[in-house]
Amino acid sequence: MSPIMLRPLPASSLRLTQGLAAMADTPKLSVEKALKKLRDADAPKSAGKQLDDKIEVLDEEIERMRAQRLRLEAHQRRKRTK
């Protein structure tokens, strides 16, 4: 087996490695902390908020059905007058 020969790096690559070293100094989260942050972001809604969301959906459905009923009644009126 032949010995490994090391050669000096050019100056341009030194600047690159210095930038990488600076990036490596950023704080890292443990897996446990990262999962906790993700779970907190998806935290369950309070019961009141869940009810508010359901009421909002039902209100939108009522408005849609009301508009549909008005269109049908108008169509039936036009059909009777012909």
Secondary structure, DSSP 8 states (H G I E B T S, - for coil): ----------HHHHHHHHHHHHHHTS----HHHHHHHHHHHT----HHHHHHHHHHHHHHHHHHHHHHHHHHHHHHHHHHH-
